[in-house]
Amino acid sequence: MRKLPRNSIDYYILPNKIMCSVIGMWPSDEKRSISSKIFAYFRFIFSLMAVFSIFVPGLLAIAVNWGDLKILTGIGCTSMTLAQLLFKIIYLVARRDKSYRLYKELRSLWDSTDDPKERKSYEDFAYSARIYSIIFYSSATMTVIMFTASAAWDCIVNEHIGNGVNGRHLPIEVWYGTDVTESPYFEIAFVCQFLAALVCSVAICALDTTCVTIILHVSGQFRLISTWINNIGIEIRSHSTNYVSDLSGNLGTNLIRCIRHHQRLINVVNDVNDLLTPIIFLQLLTSGVEICLSGFAVMSNGSSADLLKFVSYLLSMMIQLLLWCWPGEILVQESEEIGYTVYLQVPWYKLSPIYRRHLLLIILRSQKYCSISALTFQTLSIHTLTNVFNTATSYFALLCQMQEKEVSNL
């Protein structure tokens, strides 16, 4: 693979491209051959089969063990994550044309300037998106490894103390309708579930990090406008007498460029909201339940192996939620910052009334900050993170009360 230049958008979205390509969901290039497109469809179908191979037996396990709170919480947190994943896959495939248009628009925005200093404004955000994509993928992969290692350790310990096949269990608790603890069925199911879990982790990271990368790239473009406005202020201050009469044409051109780019970004944010709102709504709606169930599984599992795997799962869910809320907060801050930059960094009192009106329009529009919302009633921000944690705490207290009632009834 050829080395990508650091000023190319392909360098920064490379982790997203690799993960989405693994599951066959990266936007296809028109120049790609028919065989490569068929192979992408094959990878997509294989990924769906991997998700269903864990999700459906997990639902059956919930039905079989209904009433056992300890088992239900352990299976429920993983099933909830897979349900999220299935919805995201189906939804994004149904709106693939919209996704592809947004992808092309982001690539076009990347070439908004040729100045290396100005490009630094959004390259920093793009680099952050790349790093956090790698971190989240590492966290998800470590969780899969912890689940697998926990099951393998229990098998080794039970074999050593003489429990035999009675102590065997798969990395993720499921029910296939038949006993798979006997060899060689257990070994086959163990390996297949490990591979399916790896595919599921790649799919979760691919879709979530790609959505987050979109938000961060748009945030970087708002930072670019602030950089342009700050440069205008520096240029005006460098002309101590009458800047308007000297460079009025250049000033007008720069202001119009800022206004047009600002309006373009507002339209892009609207497109992002139109595409991602249902996904974010489901994510926020179920993340509290996920954190609650995984937290309860941590508290109710006594063995060290099970404790470690659910602690790893809980940390991954928290990272996932932070990965959604943190870029939303940055987008709000950067869109608001434009108005402050205009007022504080540009000596507007030196300008003629027509340019003051241009600046006033930018300030007024930036006061209505751009944000990503969940069905128009929940803005994605750090406050959302605390609200979800509060919800998870309430659910956790309810589960503890249910467990106490079960113990008192015995």
PAVEXGU-557446 format. One line per 3 residues: number of its first residue (from 0); for each residue x, y, z of N, C-alpha, C. Coordinates in pm, whole numbers. Each point is the difference from the previous one (the first is absolute). Example, Ala and Ser with C-alpha at 12.3 -4.5 7.8 and 13.67 -1.06 7.14 Angstrom:
% PAVEXGU-557446
0 = 1319 -569 780 -89 119 0 90 120 0 ~ -35 105 -72 82 119 6 -77 109 73
***
This chain:
% PAVEXGU-557446
0 = 84 -119 0 -84 119 0 88 125 0 ~ -27 93 -90 81 120 -8 -26 90 120 ~ 104 73 38 -11 87 116 -78 125 -37
3 = -101 32 82 -86 115 -28 62 126 57 ~ -7 112 -70 53 127 54 -83 48 117 ~ 63 70 95 -67 46 120 -105 108 -28
6 = 11 68 -115 -98 104 -31 -119 -53 -80 ~ -7 -131 -15 -110 -62 -75 -107 -48 97 ~ -125 16 -40 -110 -48 84 3 -152 12
9 = 54 -68 -100 6 -146 4 89 -50 113 ~ 99 78 37 86 -39 113 -80 -1 129 ~ -84 98 20 -71 15 126 -120 -94 11
12 = -60 -36 -112 -116 -90 6 39 -144 -28 ~ 131 -27 -7 45 -136 -33 -52 -105 98 ~ 4 21 135 -56 -102 89 -148 -27 -25
15 = -77 105 -27 -142 -18 -30 -20 -78 -130 ~ 82 33 -98 -11 -68 -130 31 -148 13 ~ 104 -33 76 39 -140 16 -111 -78 71
18 = -52 56 111 -103 -72 76 -129 -14 -79 ~ -42 108 -69 -122 -8 -80 16 -93 -119 ~ 120 -5 -57 25 -90 -113 -5 -146 44
21 = 43 -28 123 -4 -138 50 -143 -53 0 ~ -96 85 35 -140 -45 5 -75 37 -128 ~ 72 52 -101 -61 28 -130 -93 119 -2
24 = 26 103 82 -90 114 7 68 132 -34 ~ 120 -3 -56 63 125 -43 -58 41 -135 ~ -26 130 -22 -56 45 -130 84 -49 -117
27 = -63 -64 -94 72 -60 -112 43 106 -100 ~ 119 -17 -52 53 89 -103 -55 -42 -135 ~ -35 99 -82 -55 -30 -133 100 -74 -87
30 = 131 15 28 103 -65 -81 25 -144 42 ~ -62 -45 109 24 -135 48 -58 -102 -98 ~ 66 -113 -8 -46 -106 -91 -122 -70 57
33 = -67 -75 -85 -120 -72 42 36 -107 103 ~ 115 -65 -17 41 -105 93 23 56 140 ~ 60 120 9 23 60 132 -132 40 65
36 = -97 45 -79 -130 33 57 -72 -125 49 ~ 11 -109 -74 -60 -126 44 64 -49 129 ~ 132 16 9 71 -40 122 -44 85 119
39 = -28 129 -25 -49 87 107 -138 -46 48 ~ -87 -38 -94 -131 -53 39 15 -129 82 ~ 97 -82 -39 23 -124 74 44 30 143
42 = 90 97 17 44 36 134 -115 56 83 ~ -88 76 -65 -115 56 73 -93 -112 48 ~ -30 -96 -87 -88 -111 37 65 -84 110
45 = 131 -23 -13 71 -77 103 -6 71 135 ~ 13 133 -1 -6 77 125 -139 -11 64 ~ -105 9 -83 -135 -15 53 -20 -139 61
48 = 51 -101 -67 -12 -136 54 72 -13 133 ~ 116 66 12 76 -5 125 -79 65 114 ~ -64 113 -30 -80 68 103 -118 -86 41
51 = -72 -55 -98 -117 -82 33 39 -129 71 ~ 121 -52 -26 42 -124 63 18 15 151 ~ 16 122 48 8 25 144 -130 60 52
54 = -60 88 -79 -119 73 47 -119 -93 20 ~ -31 -84 -98 -118 -88 9 15 -103 112 ~ 114 -73 9 15 -92 115 1 73 134
57 = 44 126 1 -6 77 123 -142 27 44 ~ -88 34 -96 -141 19 32 -63 -130 50 ~ 38 -113 -60 -52 -129 45 47 -29 142
60 = 124 38 32 52 -22 135 -77 85 101 ~ -37 121 -39 -80 85 89 -136 -64 27 ~ -61 -55 -108 -131 -64 17 9 -124 88
63 = 106 -78 -16 15 -123 78 28 30 147 ~ 81 102 26 41 32 137 -81 115 60 ~ -118 21 -51 -82 111 50 -29 -19 149
66 = 33 103 78 -18 -8 144 131 -4 75 ~ 108 -42 -65 133 -1 62 67 134 -27 ~ -2 89 98 47 137 -21 147 6 -35
69 = 81 -86 60 144 1 -25 31 -35 -145 ~ -64 -104 -51 23 -40 -140 -59 101 -96 ~ -117 52 32 -67 94 -91 81 128 -18
72 = 61 49 108 79 123 -14 126 -24 -82 ~ 63 -117 19 120 -31 -77 -28 -13 -148 ~ -110 -71 -32 -36 -17 -141 -62 128 -56
75 = -76 70 84 -73 118 -48 89 111 -49 ~ 114 24 67 86 110 -42 60 -25 -138 ~ 42 -124 -27 55 -30 -132 -110 0 -107
78 = -118 -52 34 -110 -1 -97 -45 141 -35 ~ 2 90 99 -37 139 -25 97 65 -97 ~ 129 -28 17 101 55 -91 -18 -52 -142
81 = -30 -128 -13 -20 -57 -134 -129 52 -63 ~ -102 26 82 -123 58 -54 28 139 -56 ~ 79 79 72 42 131 -51 71 -14 -134
84 = 91 -95 -6 79 -20 -122 -88 -37 -118 ~ -95 -90 21 -88 -41 -109 -82 118 -52 ~ -50 81 92 -77 117 -42 86 95 -83
87 = 122 26 46 89 92 -72 32 -52 -140 ~ 27 -130 -10 33 -58 -131 -118 12 -95 ~ -117 -42 46 -119 3 -87 -36 143 -39
90 = 8 91 97 -35 140 -27 96 64 -99 ~ 129 -18 20 98 62 -89 -3 -61 -140 ~ -29 -128 -9 -15 -61 -133 -122 57 -70
93 = -108 20 75 -121 57 -61 23 143 -47 ~ 92 74 64 27 139 -36 142 15 -55 ~ 43 -98 -75 138 2 -52 23 114 -99
96 = -103 40 -75 18 113 -94 27 129 76 ~ -74 23 108 23 117 84 138 -4 63 ~ 40 -117 44 133 -15 61 110 30 -100
99 = -17 -48 -122 102 21 -102 11 147 -38 ~ -113 71 -9 4 143 -31 70 78 111 ~ -26 -37 124 65 67 112 150 -28 0
102 = 37 -120 -35 142 -37 -9 71 84 -105 ~ -61 18 -115 61 81 -105 8 147 40 ~ -99 48 74 2 139 46 115 23 98
105 = 24 -96 88 111 13 95 135 0 -71 ~ 12 -81 -103 125 0 -77 18 134 -71 ~ -110 58 -45 8 131 -65 39 109 100
108 = -54 -6 123 33 98 102 146 -5 39 ~ 61 -116 -13 141 -15 38 90 93 -82 ~ -41 31 -122 81 86 -89 -45 145 5
111 = -55 42 115 -49 137 12 112 103 -3 ~ 121 -40 34 115 92 -1 126 -76 -35 ~ 96 73 -58 130 -58 -33 110 47 95
114 = -33 93 87 99 53 94 26 -102 110 ~ 127 -44 18 30 -102 103 -39 45 141 ~ 16 129 32 -37 48 132 -150 -4 21
117 = -76 33 -104 -146 -5 12 -49 -144 5 ~ 63 -89 -77 -39 -140 1 21 -64 137 ~ 97 55 76 27 -52 133 -124 8 88
120 = -91 94 -32 -121 18 81 -84 -126 3 ~ -18 -63 -117 -84 -120 -2 81 -129 -4 ~ 129 8 -29 82 -121 5 15 -50 143
123 = 2 92 97 9 -41 141 -122 -81 41 ~ -118 44 -41 -122 -76 31 -1 -135 -72 ~ 46 1 -124 5 -125 -76 95 -100 65
126 = 112 51 51 96 -88 67 -59 -57 129 ~ -74 83 73 -66 -47 122 -101 -110 -33 ~ -74 17 -110 -96 -103 -42 72 -130 -33
129 = 114 10 -65 78 -120 -34 46 -72 126 ~ 54 75 96 52 -60 123 -111 -65 82 ~ -112 69 13 -109 -55 80 -66 -120 -69
132 = 5 -4 -131 -49 -119 -70 85 -121 33 ~ 131 20 4 92 -109 34 -18 -43 145 ~ -18 98 90 -18 -32 141 -127 -82 23
135 = -109 42 -64 -126 -72 20 8 -141 -57 ~ 65 -14 -115 17 -134 -58 85 -88 92 ~ 106 57 56 84 -76 93 -78 -43 122
138 = -85 90 51 -81 -32 117 -99 -112 -31 ~ -66 8 -116 -97 -104 -36 68 -135 -23 ~ 115 2 -65 73 -125 -22 46 -61 131
141 = 47 84 93 41 -49 131 -118 -63 75 ~ -119 57 -17 -118 -58 65 -30 -139 -55 ~ 10 -16 -132 -21 -133 -59 103 -98 51
144 = 125 44 10 107 -87 50 -26 -37 146 ~ -47 95 80 -28 -28 141 -114 -101 14 ~ -105 13 -81 -110 -97 5 50 -138 -38
147 = 83 -7 -104 52 -129 -45 96 -60 102 ~ 90 84 54 96 -50 99 -70 -47 126 ~ -107 71 39 -75 -40 120 -62 -138 -18
150 = -60 -24 -117 -60 -131 -26 106 -108 -7 ~ 113 31 -65 108 -99 -11 59 -33 138 ~ 15 102 84 54 -22 134 -93 -86 84
153 = -130 26 -9 -95 -82 75 5 -145 -47 ~ 15 -21 -131 10 -137 -53 124 -70 54 ~ 113 72 3 125 -61 47 -9 -32 148
156 = -55 93 78 -12 -22 145 -93 -116 30 ~ -114 -5 -69 -96 -108 26 55 -135 -43 ~ 77 -3 -108 62 -125 -42 103 -43 105
159 = 69 96 58 107 -32 96 -56 -55 130 ~ -115 58 45 -55 -45 129 -96 -116 -18 ~ -24 -43 -127 -77 -121 -23 -145 18 -33
162 = -46 123 -27 -140 19 -36 -31 -47 -142 ~ 103 -11 -84 -20 -46 -137 -81 95 -82 ~ -91 -56 -81 -78 82 -92 -104 84 72
165 = -30 -31 125 -101 75 72 40 146 24 ~ 130 27 -2 46 135 23 27 79 -126 ~ -28 -57 -114 26 68 -126 -109 103 -32
168 = 42 113 -52 -96 97 -52 67 84 -106 ~ -80 55 -89 51 80 -111 32 142 47 ~ 77 75 -79 33 138 40 -123 85 29
171 = -104 -11 -82 -125 74 21 -110 -102 24 ~ -75 20 107 -106 -94 35 -111 2 -105 ~ -23 -115 -63 -107 -13 -100 -64 -138 18
174 = -108 -21 -75 -66 -130 2 -32 -40 -142 ~ 59 -112 -44 -18 -48 -136 -110 -104 -13 ~ -65 -35 108 -105 -101 -6 51 -140 17
177 = 131 -13 17 60 -132 19 125 15 84 ~ 48 -110 54 119 3 86 126 4 -87 ~ 82 104 23 124 14 -78 122 -10 90
180 = -16 -58 119 114 -13 91 88 -121 -32 ~ -49 -90 -82 79 -118 -37 94 34 -114 ~ 116 -65 1 96 15 -111 -48 -85 -118
183 = 24 43 -124 71 122 -42 -94 120 -21 ~ -130 -18 35 -96 108 -25 35 126 81 ~ 48 -22 122 33 115 83 115 80 -61
186 = 104 -67 -44 115 70 -58 -39 76 -128 ~ -86 -64 -81 -44 67 -123 -83 123 32 ~ -96 -14 94 -85 113 38 84 110 66
189 = 102 -38 77 85 97 68 75 86 -102 ~ 62 -64 -97 78 74 -101 -93 85 -87 ~ -113 -56 -40 -93 76 -85 -55 123 74
192 = -29 -16 129 -52 114 75 108 107 19 ~ 124 -42 20 109 96 14 16 81 -129 ~ -2 -68 -114 14 71 -128 -120 91 -26
195 = -121 -47 34 -119 83 -19 4 122 90 ~ 49 -17 123 11 114 91 101 102 -51 ~ 109 -47 -60 97 94 -58 -62 80 -114
198 = -78 -68 -85 -67 71 -110 -99 102 56 ~ -73 -38 103 -97 94 60 70 121 59 ~ 114 -21 65 74 113 58 51 93 -109
201 = 46 -56 -112 43 84 -112 -117 80 -56 ~ -116 -65 -12 -118 69 -55 -44 113 92 ~ -3 -25 131 -40 105 95 95 119 -9
204 = 130 -29 3 100 108 -6 -5 72 -134 ~ -21 -74 -107 -2 61 -134 -110 104 -12 ~ -122 -37 39 -113 90 -17 6 117 99
207 = 32 -29 125 2 107 101 112 100 -27 ~ 119 -49 -25 112 92 -21 -14 79 -130 ~ -63 -58 -100 -21 74 -124 -98 115 21
210 = -106 -26 74 -95 108 31 66 109 82 ~ 81 -40 97 71 97 84 101 79 -82 ~ 68 -67 -93 96 68 -86 -66 108 -85
213 = -120 -28 -47 -74 100 -77 -23 126 84 ~ -44 -19 125 -28 115 86 127 80 27 ~ 111 -68 25 124 70 30 55 73 -123
216 = -16 -57 -118 45 68 -121 -81 127 -23 ~ -129 -4 24 -83 120 -14 40 103 105 ~ 30 -44 122 46 92 104 127 71 -41
219 = 90 -73 -66 122 61 -48 -24 108 -103 ~ -104 -15 -81 -32 103 -99 -50 128 67 ~ -72 -14 111 -39 120 76 124 69 58
222 = 97 -80 45 125 59 48 72 74 -113 ~ -11 -52 -122 62 67 -116 -60 139 -21 ~ -132 13 15 -63 132 -14 52 96 105
225 = 14 -48 124 56 85 105 142 44 -35 ~ 77 -90 -61 136 35 -42 -2 107 -108 ~ -91 -14 -97 -11 101 -105 -37 136 60
228 = -95 0 91 -44 126 60 112 63 82 ~ 74 -84 72 113 52 78 107 61 -92 ~ 21 -62 -115 97 55 -96 -48 134 -55
231 = -130 13 -20 -55 129 -46 27 108 104 ~ -21 -35 128 27 97 105 146 42 6 ~ 90 -96 -18 143 32 -1 34 92 -116
234 = -60 -28 -115 29 82 -118 -50 143 18 ~ -117 14 61 -56 134 22 89 78 97 ~ 44 -65 108 84 68 98 135 41 -57
237 = 46 -74 -102 130 33 -59 -6 128 -84 ~ -121 46 -33 -18 127 -73 -56 101 99 ~ 87 81 53 -40 90 108 -89 114 -47
240 = 5 34 -130 -81 114 -48 -134 -46 -51 ~ -15 -11 -128 -130 -31 -58 9 -131 -78 ~ -28 -111 68 10 -132 -63 -106 -17 -110
243 = -116 58 22 -109 -20 -94 34 58 -137 ~ 57 119 -2 31 62 -129 118 -69 -67 ~ 89 -62 82 117 -63 -59 -31 -139 -57
246 = -70 -80 80 -21 -140 -37 -146 -39 11 ~ -89 89 -41 -143 -26 17 -45 -121 -82 ~ 54 -17 -119 -39 -113 -83 39 -132 63
249 = 124 -5 53 47 -121 66 -80 -30 126 ~ -35 104 75 -79 -18 121 -139 -55 -33 ~ -62 57 -100 -132 -48 -39 2 -144 -45
252 = 103 -36 -77 12 -138 -47 17 -97 116 ~ 84 36 96 24 -88 115 -124 -15 87 ~ -73 109 20 -121 -8 80 -107 -86 -68
255 = -14 19 -130 -99 -80 -74 38 -148 3 ~ 131 -28 -7 44 -140 8 -38 -60 135 ~ 18 76 108 -36 -50 133 -150 -24 11
258 = -80 93 -52 -145 -14 9 -49 -120 -81 ~ 52 -14 -120 -43 -112 -84 43 -135 59 ~ 121 -6 52 47 -126 60 -81 -32 126
261 = -34 104 75 -82 -20 120 -137 -56 -38 ~ -61 56 -102 -130 -49 -43 11 -142 -54 ~ 108 -29 -68 20 -136 -52 11 -99 115
264 = 71 36 105 15 -89 114 -132 -20 73 ~ -80 104 7 -132 -14 63 -83 -103 -76 ~ 6 4 -132 -72 -99 -81 56 -141 21
267 = 133 -9 15 62 -131 24 -44 -55 135 ~ -4 85 103 -46 -45 132 -145 -46 -7 ~ -81 68 -76 -139 -44 -18 -5 -138 -66
270 = 88 -22 -99 5 -132 -65 47 -107 98 ~ 99 34 81 49 -96 100 -111 -34 100 ~ -74 101 43 -113 -25 90 -105 -88 -65
273 = -29 29 -125 -100 -79 -71 40 -146 -10 ~ 131 -25 -14 48 -137 -15 16 -70 135 ~ 56 68 99 41 -67 123 -100 9 114
276 = -102 84 -11 -93 17 112 -61 -131 50 ~ -52 -87 -85 -56 -127 53 106 -86 68 ~ 121 -2 -53 107 -80 61 34 54 138
279 = 13 132 10 35 62 129 -112 -20 101 ~ -124 11 -46 -114 -22 89 4 -140 60 ~ 22 -100 -84 6 -137 50 120 -19 92
282 = 112 61 -36 122 -13 80 -22 56 141 ~ -56 119 7 -23 61 131 -109 -72 78 ~ -98 -54 -72 -111 -68 66 45 -129 66
285 = 94 -69 -62 41 -132 49 133 -1 74 ~ 78 107 -11 131 0 67 -15 -8 152 ~ -100 68 54 -23 -8 144 -31 -142 44
288 = -79 -73 -81 -32 -139 33 124 -87 -10 ~ 82 23 -104 124 -76 -17 92 17 121 ~ 22 125 39 91 27 112 -56 -58 129
291 = -131 10 16 -64 -56 120 18 -152 6 ~ -30 -70 -110 10 -146 -1 143 -48 19 ~ 95 66 -70 140 -41 14 52 32 140
294 = -43 111 57 39 32 137 -56 -100 100 ~ -124 -40 -20 -60 -100 89 70 -135 -16 ~ 41 -32 -125 73 -125 -23 135 2 72
297 = 63 118 6 126 13 74 -22 -28 149 ~ -108 54 53 -27 -13 143 -45 -142 39 ~ -65 -70 -93 -59 -129 36 85 -120 -36
300 = 114 22 -66 88 -111 -37 116 -6 98 ~ 11 -116 65 103 -14 102 134 -43 -53 ~ 4 -80 -106 128 -50 -52 80 113 -61
303 = 132 -9 16 88 106 -50 -3 11 -151 ~ -13 -114 -70 -2 1 -146 -124 71 -51 ~ -117 -34 54 -124 66 -42 2 147 38
306 = 58 31 114 9 140 44 81 82 -98 ~ 112 -52 -44 87 74 -93 -67 22 -135 ~ -72 -101 -48 -61 15 -133 -112 102 3
309 = -79 4 108 -108 98 6 50 140 33 ~ 111 9 73 62 131 21 50 54 -134 ~ 62 -87 -80 46 42 -133 -117 43 -88
312 = -111 -74 9 -118 35 -80 -58 134 45 ~ -6 21 131 -53 126 54 86 118 -46 ~ 131 -14 3 88 107 -44 -19 30 -149
315 = -19 -105 -80 -21 21 -143 -130 75 -26 ~ -105 -32 77 -127 70 -18 13 147 40 ~ 77 28 103 21 139 41 80 76 -105
318 = 101 -66 -56 79 64 -106 -88 27 -122 ~ -87 -94 -31 -90 18 -115 -91 120 21 ~ -56 12 119 -89 113 28 76 132 -3
321 = 120 1 59 82 121 -3 37 36 -144 ~ 23 -102 -82 37 22 -138 -110 69 -79 ~ -125 -19 41 -112 68 -64 -21 140 55
324 = 9 14 132 -35 129 62 110 105 -15 ~ 124 -42 7 111 96 -6 5 76 -132 ~ -9 -63 -118 -2 79 -125 -120 93 -11
327 = -115 -42 55 -116 88 -2 25 127 78 ~ 69 -11 114 36 117 80 97 90 -76 ~ 95 -60 -69 98 79 -77 -69 76 -113
330 = -96 -64 -67 -72 66 -108 -74 123 52 ~ -65 -13 115 -71 114 59 97 113 32 ~ 112 -33 61 98 102 39 60 71 -121
333 = 36 -76 -103 64 61 -117 -97 87 -80 ~ -126 -42 -8 -98 82 -73 -31 129 76 ~ 1 -6 134 -21 121 79 122 91 -3
336 = 119 -59 -7 123 76 8 14 101 -115 ~ -66 -28 -113 10 91 -115 -49 140 37 ~ -113 8 69 -53 131 38 93 75 93
339 = 59 -69 98 94 65 91 125 48 -74 ~ 45 -80 -95 119 39 -77 -27 125 -82 ~ -118 8 -62 -34 119 -78 -1 124 89
342 = -61 -12 117 -16 119 87 132 41 65 ~ 81 -97 41 119 31 80 126 18 -84 ~ 9 -68 -115 124 1 -76 -2 94 -121
345 = -117 44 -41 -10 89 -116 -34 141 48 ~ 84 101 -32 -33 140 36 -110 55 -91 ~ -122 -44 28 -113 34 -88 -27 151 -2
348 = 43 69 107 -25 145 5 80 76 -104 ~ 97 -65 -65 77 65 -105 -63 -19 -139 ~ -103 -81 -7 -56 -39 -128 -120 86 -36
351 = -31 -1 -126 -117 72 -49 -127 -76 38 ~ -118 64 -4 -124 -65 44 -32 -130 -74 ~ 33 -11 -128 -35 -121 -74 76 -121 54
354 = 128 19 38 77 -111 55 -43 -30 143 ~ -41 103 72 -52 -25 135 -125 -87 -5 ~ -82 23 -100 -122 -81 -14 36 -145 -31
357 = 103 -20 -84 45 -136 -29 44 -72 128 ~ 79 71 80 46 -58 126 -116 -25 95 ~ -95 89 2 -117 -16 87 -80 -124 -37
360 = -12 -26 -130 -71 -120 -45 70 -126 50 ~ 133 -1 -5 74 -117 49 -22 -18 149 ~ 4 109 77 -18 -8 144 -140 -50 34
363 = -100 55 -68 -139 -41 28 -20 -148 -30 ~ 56 -45 -111 -21 -141 -36 75 -95 93 ~ 119 43 46 77 -87 88 -62 -10 139
366 = -86 97 36 -68 -9 129 -96 -119 5 ~ -51 -38 -115 -79 -123 -10 98 -111 -39 ~ 63 -57 100 110 -94 -25 -49 -125 -74
369 = 91 -61 -71 -28 -125 -70 24 -117 95 ~ -82 -100 -8 14 -115 90 -58 -123 -66 ~ 35 -115 56 -56 -128 -41 -101 -41 106
372 = -119 -35 -42 -106 -28 97 -60 -138 -24 ~ -69 -49 104 -71 -126 -8 -149 30 -11 ~ -50 -5 -120 -142 27 -28 -43 136 55
375 = 87 99 -15 -25 143 26 -17 37 147 ~ 9 -95 96 -24 39 139 120 -25 90 ~ 105 -60 -49 116 -26 83 126 35 -79
378 = 66 108 38 122 42 -67 116 -86 50 ~ 82 -44 -92 114 -84 33 110 86 60 ~ 29 -21 128 101 80 69 45 -76 125
381 = 92 62 75 46 -62 124 -114 -10 101 ~ -95 93 -3 -116 -9 90 -81 -126 -30 ~ -3 -40 -126 -69 -124 -37 66 -119 67
384 = 133 3 7 74 -108 65 -41 -16 145 ~ -9 110 73 -40 -7 140 -146 -45 15 ~ -85 41 -93 -141 -43 6 -12 -151 -18
387 = 78 -56 -93 -4 -144 -22 52 -74 122 ~ 106 50 61 53 -62 121 -102 5 114 ~ -71 110 11 -104 10 102 -111 -102 -24
390 = -36 -16 -128 -102 -99 -34 47 -141 32 ~ 127 -28 -33 56 -133 29 2 -26 150 ~ 30 103 79 0 -16 147 -140 -33 51
393 = -100 65 -56 -139 -28 42 -39 -144 -33 ~ 35 -45 -123 -29 -139 -38 74 -98 91 ~ 124 35 34 81 -89 84 -63 -14 139
396 = -48 110 55 -66 -6 131 -125 -86 -6 ~ -73 6 -113 -119 -82 -16 36 -148 -4 ~ 106 -35 -71 43 -140 -7 44 -51 137
399 = 67 86 75 43 -41 135 -122 -28 89 ~ -104 80 -13 -122 -23 77 -65 -133 -41 ~ 0 -27 -131 -57 -127 -47 79 -118 54
402 = 131 13 3 83 -109 52 -25 -21 149 ~ -14 107 75 -27 -12 143 -134 -69 26 ~ -99 28 -84 -130 -67 15 11 -147 -29
405 = 82 -35 -104 20 -143 -30 64 -72 116 ~ 103 63 58 70 -64 114 -92 -13 119 ~ -82 100 28 -90 -5 116 -112 -102 -18
408 = -37 -29 -126 -106 -98 -26 48 -144 8 ~ 134 -18 -5 53 -137 5 -8 -59 141
***
